[in-house]
Each structure stands twice: as C-alpha cells, then as structure tokens.
Amino acid sequence: MTKLKITAGPFTFYGKLEEELAPKTCAVFKTLLPYREKIIHVRWSGEGCWIPLGDLDLGLGFENNTSHPAPGEFILYPGGISETEILLAYGGVDFSSKVGQLSGNHFLTITEGRENLVALGKLTLWKGAQDIVFELAD
C-alpha cells in the first residue's frame, strides 16, 4: 500500500493510493510525485475542491470511476468532454461540469486528517486558491 502525505493550505492529511481498484491511474499519479499545485473550490459539483489541469493528457481511460465520491476521496477525470482535473470531495458531490455530469477515477482516499476536510473546503470557498502538495509519506 502506498501512503501519501497531502498538505493543503494549513492542513495535513494522509491517504492511501487505491492501487488495486485504479492501478493505471495510481501508477501515472506516482510518476508526478512530489506534485505541487493549487486547489480551488468547485463550480458545479457541490462540496468539493478541484485542481484544473486543462488539456493535460495523462493517457488514461476510466477505471473505478464514480460521479459521487465520498468525503475524503480524490477522483481524477482523464479528460474528454471537459478538461482534465482532480477533485476532492469534502461533503456531498455530484461531479459535473458546464457540459453536464462527469465521472472520475477514484484513486486516492484520505485516511488521516478527515476532521479538517470541511475546514479546507470552507477555506477554499471563502479565501480562494490554496497550495496543495502530494508526496510519499515516510
């Protein structure tokens, strides 16, 4: 099991890659580590934060995909009718874009620090983009 440390704004989370359920997505994501970006609040999907990746082509299709990730689950939309993106649910999510409902690959689940998910969501909603870093945990 691959464990990650995720630092988002002032919060630290730990999570596990879902390597059995989304092996291709996890393998590609591991090649990006350590991964640094900005996380912002979603526009259409509900209680979630996202990392827009534009037209980035990671060479992925769908695996272990869902439109309704549970709080603490990260999904990766590999692109297609909308831009490539990573989404983190902190509450109820119906993953959508301006072109309609989407589904993304559930590839990472937060296992520690879940008590700060709502605070991160509210911070991105009211204060804007936050730095986020994904790295291998010790």
N, CA, C and O atoms as a DFTB+ gen file, in Angstrom:
552 C
 N C O
     1  1       0.843      -1.174       0.000
     2  2       0.000       0.000       0.000
     3  2       0.892       1.243       0.000
     4  3       1.801       1.360       0.822
     5  1       0.632       2.159      -0.917
     6  2       1.381       3.404      -0.993
     7  2       0.639       4.470      -0.204
     8  3      -0.532       4.752      -0.455
     9  1       1.350       5.059       0.762
    10  2       0.776       6.084       1.619
    11  2       1.324       7.446       1.188
    12  3       2.522       7.595       0.947
    13  1       0.434       8.434       1.096
    14  2       0.824       9.782       0.710
    15  2       0.560      10.768       1.828
    16  3      -0.359      10.599       2.629
    17  1       1.377      11.790       1.863
    18  2       1.148      12.957       2.714
    19  2       0.615      14.049       1.797
    20  3       1.207      14.337       0.756
    21  1      -0.502      14.654       2.184
    22  2      -1.120      15.704       1.391
    23  2      -1.200      16.944       2.266
    24  3      -1.868      16.939       3.300
    25  1      -0.524      18.000       1.854
    26  2      -0.579      19.267       2.573
    27  2      -1.397      20.224       1.725
    28  3      -1.016      20.545       0.599
    29  1      -2.524      20.683       2.266
    30  2      -3.428      21.573       1.534
    31  2      -3.729      22.775       2.410
    32  3      -4.348      22.643       3.466
    33  1      -3.285      23.962       1.967
    34  2      -3.418      25.133       2.815
    35  2      -2.682      24.848       4.116
    36  3      -1.551      24.364       4.088
    37  1      -3.313      25.144       5.271
    38  2      -2.658      24.906       6.561
    39  2      -2.862      23.488       7.108
    40  3      -2.438      23.198       8.227
    41  1      -3.496      22.613       6.346
    42  2      -3.878      21.288       6.834
    43  2      -2.981      20.192       6.266
    44  3      -2.504      20.281       5.134
    45  1      -2.763      19.161       7.073
    46  2      -2.006      17.986       6.641
    47  2      -2.921      16.772       6.722
    48  3      -3.584      16.537       7.732
    49  1      -2.943      16.019       5.652
    50  2      -3.736      14.797       5.552
    51  2      -2.797      13.660       5.153
    52  3      -1.725      13.896       4.596
    53  1      -3.208      12.436       5.439
    54  2      -2.516      11.253       4.934
    55  2      -3.556      10.414       4.213
    56  3      -4.720      10.362       4.609
    57  1      -3.119       9.766       3.158
    58  2      -4.044       8.957       2.390
    59  2      -3.357       7.766       1.763
    60  3      -2.131       7.650       1.774
    61  1      -4.179       6.879       1.214
    62  2      -3.641       5.695       0.538
    63  2      -4.086       5.697      -0.907
    64  3      -5.230       6.022      -1.225
    65  1      -3.159       5.326      -1.781
    66  2      -3.500       5.160      -3.186
    67  2      -4.339       3.899      -3.337
    68  3      -4.048       2.880      -2.711
    69  1      -5.364       3.960      -4.152
    70  2      -6.263       2.829      -4.396
    71  2      -5.701       1.987      -5.546
    72  3      -6.301       1.888      -6.616
    73  1      -4.531       1.382      -5.297
    74  2      -3.787       0.696      -6.353
    75  2      -4.465      -0.558      -6.881
    76  3      -4.243      -0.926      -8.034
    77  1      -5.278      -1.222      -6.081
    78  2      -5.993      -2.404      -6.577
    79  2      -7.185      -2.015      -7.441
    80  3      -7.499      -2.704      -8.411
    81  1      -7.847      -0.921      -7.099
    82  2      -9.066      -0.503      -7.801
    83  2      -8.789       0.389      -9.011
    84  3      -9.559       0.394      -9.972
    85  1      -7.690       1.143      -8.962
    86  2      -7.348       2.062     -10.058
    87  2      -5.838       1.993     -10.321
    88  3      -5.134       2.988     -10.148
    89  1      -5.341       0.830     -10.736
    90  2      -3.890       0.652     -10.865
    91  2      -3.229       1.585     -11.883
    92  3      -2.134       2.086     -11.631
    93  1      -3.862       1.820     -13.004
    94  2      -3.252       2.676     -14.036
    95  2      -3.206       4.128     -13.578
    96  3      -2.196       4.808     -13.758
    97  1      -4.300       4.605     -12.985
    98  2      -4.346       5.985     -12.508
    99  2      -3.315       6.193     -11.405
   100  3      -2.612       7.204     -11.396
   101  1      -3.222       5.252     -10.483
   102  2      -2.241       5.360      -9.391
   103  2      -0.819       5.340      -9.925
   104  3       0.023       6.109      -9.462
   105  1      -0.538       4.482     -10.883
   106  2       0.809       4.396     -11.453
   107  2       1.205       5.721     -12.109
   108  3       2.330       6.190     -11.934
   109  1       0.289       6.318     -12.860
   110  2       0.580       7.599     -13.507
   111  2       0.758       8.690     -12.460
   112  3       1.680       9.499     -12.567
   113  1      -0.109       8.728     -11.447
   114  2      -0.013       9.765     -10.427
   115  2       1.310       9.658      -9.666
   116  3       1.912      10.679      -9.332
   117  1       1.763       8.451      -9.392
   118  2       3.028       8.261      -8.675
   119  2       4.207       8.858      -9.449
   120  3       5.175       9.314      -8.841
   121  1       4.134       8.859     -10.791
   122  2       5.226       9.434     -11.583
   123  2       5.279      10.952     -11.448
   124  3       6.296      11.563     -11.775
   125  1       4.203      11.566     -10.972
   126  2       4.144      13.026     -10.816
   127  2       4.684      13.499      -9.461
   128  3       4.922      14.691      -9.268
   129  1       4.877      12.567      -8.529
   130  2       5.247      12.933      -7.158
   131  2       6.691      13.402      -7.055
   132  3       7.538      12.887      -7.786
   133  1       7.014      14.354      -6.185
   134  2       6.043      15.150      -5.433
   135  2       5.311      16.092      -6.386
   136  3       5.911      16.663      -7.296
   137  1       4.023      16.242      -6.166
   138  2       3.165      17.042      -7.052
   139  2       2.695      18.280      -6.315
   140  3       2.099      18.183      -5.242
   141  1       2.962      19.448      -6.891
   142  2       2.581      20.732      -6.297
   143  2       1.642      21.465      -7.236
   144  3       1.874      21.538      -8.443
   145  1       0.578      22.008      -6.661
   146  2      -0.408      22.712      -7.476
   147  2      -1.221      23.624      -6.567
   148  3      -0.897      23.783      -5.390
   149  1      -2.258      24.213      -7.102
   150  2      -3.237      24.998      -6.349
   151  2      -4.557      24.229      -6.376
   152  3      -4.894      23.590      -7.372
   153  1      -5.301      24.298      -5.266
   154  2      -6.614      23.680      -5.192
   155  2      -7.633      24.799      -4.987
   156  3      -7.418      25.696      -4.171
   157  1      -8.735      24.746      -5.723
   158  2      -9.778      25.767      -5.640
   159  2     -11.123      25.092      -5.405
   160  3     -11.247      23.874      -5.535
   161  1     -12.124      25.887      -5.060
   162  2     -13.450      25.326      -4.824
   163  2     -14.114      24.998      -6.159
   164  3     -13.923      25.703      -7.150
   165  1     -14.895      23.920      -6.172
   166  2     -15.594      23.513      -7.395
   167  2     -16.647      24.544      -7.791
   168  3     -17.064      25.365      -6.975
   169  1     -17.066      24.492      -9.040
   170  2     -18.084      25.408      -9.544
   171  2     -19.471      24.778      -9.558
   172  3     -20.444      25.411      -9.150
   173  1     -19.566      23.533     -10.026
   174  2     -20.870      22.913     -10.241
   175  2     -21.124      21.676      -9.396
   176  3     -22.267      21.230      -9.298
   177  1     -20.113      21.121      -8.796
   178  2     -20.200      19.770      -8.240
   179  2     -20.664      19.663      -6.795
   180  3     -20.921      18.552      -6.332
   181  1     -20.781      20.759      -6.066
   182  2     -21.224      20.681      -4.677
   183  2     -20.104      20.981      -3.716
   184  3     -19.412      21.990      -3.856
   185  1     -19.914      20.102      -2.724
   186  2     -18.933      20.332      -1.670
   187  2     -17.624      19.621      -1.999
   188  3     -17.340      18.528      -1.508
   189  1     -16.851      20.272      -2.836
   190  2     -15.589      19.701      -3.273
   191  2     -14.607      20.781      -3.665
   192  3     -14.972      21.941      -3.855
   193  1     -13.364      20.383      -3.783
   194  2     -12.286      21.252      -4.251
   195  2     -11.631      20.554      -5.434
   196  3     -11.636      19.326      -5.522
   197  1     -11.073      21.337      -6.335
   198  2     -10.513      20.710      -7.526
   199  2      -9.224      21.361      -7.959
   200  3      -8.902      22.489      -7.584
   201  1      -8.495      20.607      -8.764
   202  2      -7.263      21.060      -9.393
   203  2      -7.508      20.978     -10.900
   204  3      -7.489      19.884     -11.465
   205  1      -7.739      22.117     -11.561
   206  2      -7.940      22.083     -13.008
   207  2      -6.614      21.816     -13.725
   208  3      -5.598      22.439     -13.417
   209  1      -6.634      20.892     -14.675
   210  2      -5.417      20.501     -15.397
   211  2      -5.499      20.786     -16.893
   212  3      -4.627      20.373     -17.658
   213  1      -6.553      21.497     -17.307
   214  2      -6.662      21.906     -18.706
   215  2      -6.680      20.730     -19.662
   216  3      -7.401      19.754     -19.455
   217  1      -5.878      20.835     -20.709
   218  2      -5.873      19.788     -21.738
   219  2      -4.773      18.745     -21.514
   220  3      -4.393      18.035     -22.445
   221  1      -4.260      18.653     -20.276
   222  2      -3.242      17.652     -19.960
   223  2      -3.751      16.253     -20.295
   224  3      -4.812      15.846     -19.821
   225  1      -3.004      15.526     -21.101
   226  2      -3.364      14.160     -21.478
   227  2      -2.447      13.196     -20.736
   228  3      -1.261      13.088     -21.046
   229  1      -3.002      12.507     -19.767
   230  2      -2.236      11.542     -18.979
   231  2      -2.284      10.138     -19.576
   232  3      -1.699       9.206     -19.024
   233  1      -2.975       9.988     -20.695
   234  2      -3.065       8.685     -21.345
   235  2      -3.939       7.691     -20.602
   236  3      -3.750       6.481     -20.725
   237  1      -4.882       8.189     -19.841
   238  2      -5.749       7.323     -19.029
   239  2      -7.151       7.239     -19.584
   240  3      -7.633       8.160     -20.244
   241  1      -7.793       6.129     -19.311
   242  2      -9.221       5.965     -19.544
   243  2      -9.905       5.893     -18.192
   244  3      -9.369       6.365     -17.189
   245  1     -11.081       5.304     -18.170
   246  2     -11.826       5.199     -16.921
   247  2     -11.549       3.869     -16.225
   248  3     -11.483       2.818     -16.863
   249  1     -11.389       3.937     -14.904
   250  2     -11.278       2.758     -14.044
   251  2     -11.711       3.185     -12.651
   252  3     -11.310       4.241     -12.162
   253  1     -12.526       2.365     -12.022
   254  2     -13.013       2.677     -10.676
   255  2     -13.651       4.066     -10.642
   256  3     -13.498       4.798      -9.665
   257  1     -14.362       4.423     -11.706
   258  2     -14.887       5.779     -11.815
   259  2     -16.246       5.936     -11.137
   260  3     -17.036       4.997     -11.042
   261  1     -16.480       7.150     -10.674
   262  2     -17.707       7.497      -9.973
   263  2     -18.042       8.964     -10.205
   264  3     -17.161       9.777     -10.482
   265  1     -19.302       9.286     -10.091
   266  2     -19.764      10.678     -10.122
   267  2     -20.038      11.193      -8.718
   268  3     -20.282      12.385      -8.528
   269  1     -20.000      10.296      -7.731
   270  2     -20.369      10.654      -6.359
   271  2     -19.308      10.183      -5.362
   272  3     -19.556       9.267      -4.578
   273  1     -18.115      10.813      -5.392
   274  2     -17.099      10.421      -4.421
   275  2     -17.544      10.779      -3.003
   276  3     -18.219      11.786      -2.790
   277  1     -17.168       9.962      -2.061
   278  2     -17.468      10.221      -0.650
   279  2     -16.468      11.238      -0.106
   280  3     -15.388      11.406      -0.673
   281  1     -16.814      11.912       0.981
   282  2     -15.855      12.844       1.585
   283  2     -14.519      12.153       1.873
   284  3     -14.467      11.071       2.457
   285  1     -13.455      12.811       1.445
   286  2     -12.115      12.267       1.622
   287  2     -11.601      11.483       0.428
   288  3     -10.464      11.013       0.444
   289  1     -12.414      11.333      -0.604
   290  2     -11.987      10.618      -1.807
   291  2     -11.561      11.604      -2.893
   292  3     -12.241      12.595      -3.157
   293  1     -10.421      11.308      -3.513
   294  2      -9.945      12.057      -4.677
   295  2     -10.324      11.273      -5.930
   296  3     -10.166      10.053      -5.980
   297  1     -10.818      11.973      -6.926
   298  2     -11.051      11.363      -8.232
   299  2     -10.285      12.152      -9.292
   300  3     -10.037      13.349      -9.142
   301  1      -9.919      11.459     -10.356
   302  2      -9.222      12.091     -11.471
   303  2     -10.061      11.894     -12.724
   304  3     -10.327      10.766     -13.137
   305  1     -10.473      13.005     -13.323
   306  2     -11.176      12.947     -14.605
   307  2     -10.111      13.033     -15.689
   308  3      -9.393      14.030     -15.761
   309  1      -9.989      11.994     -16.548
   310  2      -8.888      11.946     -17.507
   311  2      -9.058      12.831     -18.735
   312  3      -8.223      12.797     -19.639
   313  1     -10.117      13.615     -18.781
   314  2     -10.347      14.485     -19.933
   315  2     -11.334      13.858     -20.898
   316  3     -11.717      12.695     -20.765
   317  1     -11.732      14.652     -21.861
   318  2     -12.718      14.189     -22.837
   319  2     -13.660      15.333     -23.165
   320  3     -13.291      16.255     -23.892
   321  1     -14.882      15.279     -22.632
   322  2     -15.842      16.341     -22.925
   323  2     -15.624      17.577     -22.055
   324  3     -16.216      18.627     -22.306
   325  1     -14.794      17.457     -21.054
   326  2     -14.417      18.571     -20.191
   327  2     -12.907      18.466     -19.948
   328  3     -12.264      17.517     -20.396
   329  1     -12.354      19.441     -19.240
   330  2     -10.912      19.430     -19.031
   331  2     -10.489      18.373     -18.017
   332  3     -11.288      17.942     -17.185
   333  1      -9.243      17.967     -18.094
   334  2      -8.662      17.041     -17.128
   335  2      -8.639      17.731     -15.771
   336  3      -8.342      18.922     -15.682
   337  1      -8.954      16.978     -14.708
   338  2      -8.959      17.579     -13.379
   339  2      -8.888      16.522     -12.293
   340  3      -9.161      15.343     -12.516
   341  1      -8.512      16.987     -11.111
   342  2      -8.532      16.175      -9.891
   343  2      -9.513      16.837      -8.944
   344  3      -9.489      18.057      -8.781
   345  1     -10.376      16.051      -8.317
   346  2     -11.384      16.587      -7.398
   347  2     -11.301      15.865      -6.064
   348  3     -11.127      14.647      -6.010
   349  1     -11.429      16.630      -4.990
   350  2     -11.505      16.094      -3.631
   351  2     -12.868      16.443      -3.057
   352  3     -13.230      17.618      -2.982
   353  1     -13.620      15.441      -2.656
   354  2     -14.908      15.679      -2.005
   355  2     -14.682      15.942      -0.521
   356  3     -13.938      15.219       0.142
   357  1     -15.341      17.001       0.001
   358  2     -15.327      17.221       1.447
   359  2     -16.729      17.106       2.020
   360  3     -16.911      17.169       3.235
   361  1     -17.708      16.941       1.164
   362  2     -19.109      16.766       1.534
   363  2     -19.811      16.108       0.352
   364  3     -19.202      15.336      -0.387
   365  1     -21.091      16.416       0.178
   366  2     -21.854      15.840      -0.927
   367  2     -21.391      16.366      -2.277
   368  3     -21.315      17.578      -2.482
   369  1     -21.081      15.457      -3.201
   370  2     -20.614      15.824      -4.540
   371  2     -21.408      15.066      -5.598
   372  3     -21.618      13.857      -5.496
   373  1     -21.843      15.803      -6.609
   374  2     -22.399      15.254      -7.842
   375  2     -21.498      15.810      -8.945
   376  3     -21.748      16.896      -9.467
   377  1     -20.460      15.072      -9.292
   378  2     -19.389      15.555     -10.162
   379  2     -19.937      15.982     -11.518
   380  3     -20.465      15.170     -12.278
   381  1     -19.801      17.272     -11.802
   382  2     -20.364      17.856     -13.019
   383  2     -19.468      18.958     -13.557
   384  3     -18.547      19.425     -12.887
   385  1     -19.764      19.357     -14.782
   386  2     -19.098      20.486     -15.417
   387  2     -20.150      21.267     -16.192
   388  3     -21.336      20.945     -16.134
   389  1     -19.720      22.278     -16.905
   390  2     -20.683      23.062     -17.671
   391  2     -21.326      22.244     -18.793
   392  3     -22.343      22.658     -19.351
   393  1     -20.746      21.092     -19.129
   394  2     -21.331      20.239     -20.166
   395  2     -22.172      19.105     -19.586
   396  3     -22.719      18.300     -20.340
   397  1     -22.284      19.028     -18.258
   398  2     -23.114      18.005     -17.623
   399  2     -22.335      17.118     -16.674
   400  3     -21.195      17.408     -16.311
   401  1     -22.979      16.026     -16.279
   402  2     -22.394      15.124     -15.304
   403  2     -21.175      14.411     -15.874
   404  3     -21.140      14.030     -17.044
   405  1     -20.171      14.241     -15.005
   406  2     -18.935      13.555     -15.355
   407  2     -18.696      12.426     -14.361
   408  3     -19.405      12.315     -13.361
   409  1     -17.706      11.595     -14.633
   410  2     -17.231      10.634     -13.634
   411  2     -15.709      10.630     -13.680
   412  3     -15.098      10.854     -14.725
   413  1     -15.121      10.370     -12.528
   414  2     -13.668      10.356     -12.430
   415  2     -13.192       9.114     -11.713
   416  3     -13.957       8.456     -11.008
   417  1     -11.934       8.801     -11.896
   418  2     -11.328       7.612     -11.311
   419  2     -10.995       7.852      -9.846
   420  3     -10.170       8.707      -9.524
   421  1     -11.636       7.097      -8.957
   422  2     -11.305       7.190      -7.526
   423  2      -9.970       6.496      -7.338
   424  3      -9.868       5.276      -7.463
   425  1      -8.924       7.301      -7.030
   426  2      -7.572       6.755      -6.959
   427  2      -6.877       6.994      -5.631
   428  3      -5.821       6.411      -5.384
   429  1      -7.436       7.838      -4.764
   430  2      -6.770       8.195      -3.512
   431  2      -7.823       8.472      -2.458
   432  3      -8.808       9.159      -2.728
   433  1      -7.624       7.939      -1.249
   434  2      -8.561       8.130      -0.144
   435  2      -7.814       8.654       1.068
   436  3      -6.798       8.089       1.471
   437  1      -8.318       9.733       1.648
   438  2      -7.734      10.273       2.870
   439  2      -8.073       9.346       4.027
   440  3      -9.231       8.982       4.231
   441  1      -7.045       8.971       4.781
   442  2      -7.217       8.069       5.919
   443  2      -6.967       8.760       7.255
   444  3      -7.428       8.287       8.294
   445  1      -6.245       9.869       7.234
   446  2      -5.957      10.624       8.461
   447  2      -6.133      12.116       8.179
   448  3      -5.725      12.622       7.134
   449  1      -6.755      12.810       9.145
   450  2      -6.976      14.245       8.994
   451  2      -8.345      14.598       8.446
   452  3      -8.625      15.762       8.157
   453  1      -9.196      13.593       8.304
   454  2     -10.529      13.810       7.726
   455  2     -11.329      14.881       8.470
   456  3     -12.207      15.520       7.891
   457  1     -11.020      15.075       9.763
   458  2     -11.747      16.075      10.550
   459  2     -11.518      17.497      10.028
   460  3     -12.241      18.418      10.409
   461  1     -10.519      17.683       9.161
   462  2     -10.235      19.010       8.607
   463  2     -10.739      19.206       7.181
   464  3     -10.493      20.251       6.579
   465  1     -11.436      18.220       6.636
   466  2     -11.924      18.334       5.260
   467  2     -12.877      19.508       5.069
   468  3     -12.716      20.289       4.131
   469  1     -13.857      19.639       5.939
   470  2     -14.829      20.728       5.799
   471  2     -14.135      22.082       5.955
   472  3     -14.443      23.026       5.228
   473  1     -13.206      22.177       6.895
   474  2     -12.473      23.432       7.078
   475  2     -11.684      23.791       5.817
   476  3     -11.635      24.962       5.439
   477  1     -11.069      22.809       5.164
   478  2     -10.362      23.070       3.910
   479  2     -11.345      23.538       2.847
   480  3     -11.069      24.494       2.121
   481  1     -12.484      22.874       2.752
   482  2     -13.486      23.273       1.771
   483  2     -13.957      24.699       1.975
   484  3     -14.040      25.473       1.021
   485  1     -14.266      25.048       3.215
   486  2     -14.728      26.412       3.506
   487  2     -13.626      27.439       3.264
   488  3     -13.902      28.551       2.814
   489  1     -12.384      27.073       3.559
   490  2     -11.262      27.971       3.311
   491  2     -11.130      28.277       1.824
   492  3     -10.952      29.435       1.444
   493  1     -11.214      27.256       0.983
   494  2     -11.090      27.495      -0.464
   495  2     -12.296      28.261      -1.000
   496  3     -12.167      29.053      -1.933
   497  1     -13.465      28.027      -0.413
   498  2     -14.668      28.740      -0.858
   499  2     -14.576      30.230      -0.534
   500  3     -14.866      31.069      -1.387
   501  1     -14.177      30.560       0.680
   502  2     -14.219      31.942       1.143
   503  2     -12.913      32.703       0.983
   504  3     -12.924      33.931       0.903
   505  1     -11.786      31.996       0.934
   506  2     -10.493      32.683       0.849
   507  2      -9.746      32.424      -0.455
   508  3      -8.724      33.059      -0.712
   509  1     -10.244      31.492      -1.290
   510  2      -9.634      31.266      -2.588
   511  2      -8.616      30.137      -2.626
   512  3      -8.519      29.329      -1.702
   513  1      -7.865      30.103      -3.714
   514  2      -6.926      29.024      -4.013
   515  2      -5.938      28.807      -2.880
   516  3      -5.452      29.755      -2.263
   517  1      -5.651      27.535      -2.620
   518  2      -4.684      27.132      -1.592
   519  2      -3.637      26.248      -2.254
   520  3      -3.929      25.511      -3.196
   521  1      -2.413      26.335      -1.745
   522  2      -1.364      25.429      -2.203
   523  2      -1.702      24.013      -1.761
   524  3      -2.250      23.802      -0.679
   525  1      -1.368      23.043      -2.613
   526  2      -1.516      21.643      -2.251
   527  2      -0.278      20.890      -2.732
   528  3       0.214      21.115      -3.838
   529  1       0.210      19.998      -1.886
   530  2       1.384      19.183      -2.218
   531  2       1.070      17.738      -1.880
   532  3       0.610      17.431      -0.780
   533  1       1.322      16.853      -2.834
   534  2       1.216      15.402      -2.643
   535  2       2.619      14.842      -2.651
   536  3       3.391      15.119      -3.569
   537  1       2.967      14.050      -1.633
   538  2       4.292      13.441      -1.597
   539  2       4.203      12.096      -0.882
   540  3       3.263      11.835      -0.130
   541  1       5.189      11.257      -1.130
   542  2       5.235       9.978      -0.441
   543  2       5.393      10.221       1.055
   544  3       6.180      11.073       1.470
   545  1       4.647       9.476       1.862
   546  2       4.757       9.589       3.316
   547  2       5.942       8.772       3.789
   548  3       6.318       7.779       3.167
   549  1       6.517       9.198       4.884
   550  2       7.635       8.450       5.473
   551  2       7.183       7.132       6.018
   552  3       7.994       6.373       6.550
